[in-house]
Amino acid sequence: MSESDKPVSKLFEMCVRGDTYREDYDFEMFGEDVTAVLRPMKDEEFLPIAAFLKAHLDMDEEEAIDAVEAAKEEAEEAGEDSIDISQMDAEFVVAMQKAAVNALVGSYDGDGDFIEHDRDEAEKMVSMMVGGYSVELGGKALEIAGDVRDATKFRGSRGGQRRRGAE
């Protein structure tokens, strides 16, 4: 079993909640605080993105997450509000946007009420994002997918335990 740097409570929650796990991602867009609600991507959504990254860009999802984080840091150091996607590989940007669409399930309105988004709404929202916000969301979506992989390796997951007497 590989060691994870994620908190045990998060891995446990992912194991228990499975497909219903949700994670809020707070970021600032055009001076406004925004909270996107993301879910883990299913294999049928995640694996094509991971395969594309590997085959066409020679990177795995962890390297993609690192690239997004590096771009965020670079933007912050330059005093920019967002990642400059014009300086990124266009295919990488599209892959990150696809990950964002796959993971985005909702947000909160001004009153703090949850608003659920279907896939069409998620596609529209991501396509309307200016700058690197969509890439930032895609990086977070890949991070959650990696966390899910860690959760399945977590000792508390059902797949890793044997019942007493079943030996």
Residue pairs with C-beta under 8 A, 6 or more apart in sequence:
1 153
1 155
1 160
2 150
2 153
4 11
4 150
4 153
4 154
6 147
6 150
8 154
10 147
10 151
11 147
11 150
11 151
11 154
11 156
12 151
12 154
12 156
13 21
14 21
14 40
14 147
14 148
14 151
14 154
15 151
15 152
15 154
15 156
15 157
15 158
19 39
19 40
19 42
21 39
21 40
21 148
22 37
22 38
22 39
22 105
22 106
23 37
23 38
23 39
23 144
24 35
24 36
24 37
24 38
25 35
25 36
25 37
25 38
25 137
25 140
26 33
26 34
26 35
27 33
27 34
27 36
27 133
27 136
27 137
28 34
28 81
29 81
29 82
29 129
29 133
30 81
30 130
31 81
34 107
35 107
35 108
36 104
36 106
36 107
36 137
36 140
37 104
37 105
37 106
37 107
37 108
37 114
38 103
38 104
38 105
38 137
38 140
38 141
38 144
39 103
39 105
39 144
40 103
40 144
40 145
40 147
40 148
41 49
41 99
41 102
41 103
41 141
41 144
41 145
45 102
46 99
46 102
46 145
49 61
49 95
49 98
49 99
49 102
49 142
50 60
50 61
52 91
52 95
53 59
53 60
53 61
53 63
53 64
53 92
53 95
54 60
56 91
57 64
57 89
57 91
57 92
57 95
59 67
61 142
61 145
61 146
62 146
64 92
64 95
64 96
64 139
64 142
65 139
65 142
65 143
65 146
67 88
67 92
67 139
68 83
68 96
68 135
68 136
68 138
68 139
68 142
69 139
71 83
71 84
71 87
71 88
71 132
71 135
72 83
72 132
72 136
74 83
75 81
75 82
75 83
75 84
75 132
81 131
82 130
82 131
82 132
82 133
82 136
83 131
83 132
83 133
83 135
83 136
84 131
84 132
85 93
85 131
85 132
85 134
85 135
88 132
88 135
93 134
93 135
95 138
96 134
96 135
96 137
96 138
96 139
96 142
97 126
97 127
97 134
97 135
97 138
98 138
99 137
99 138
99 139
99 141
99 142
99 145
100 122
100 126
100 134
100 135
100 137
100 138
100 140
100 141
101 119
101 122
101 123
101 126
102 141
103 137
103 140
103 141
103 144
103 145
104 117
104 122
104 125
104 126
104 137
104 141
105 116
105 117
105 122
106 114
106 115
106 116
106 117
107 114
107 115
107 117
107 125
108 114
108 115
109 115
117 125
126 134
126 137
127 134
129 137
151 157
152 159
152 160
153 160
154 160
155 161
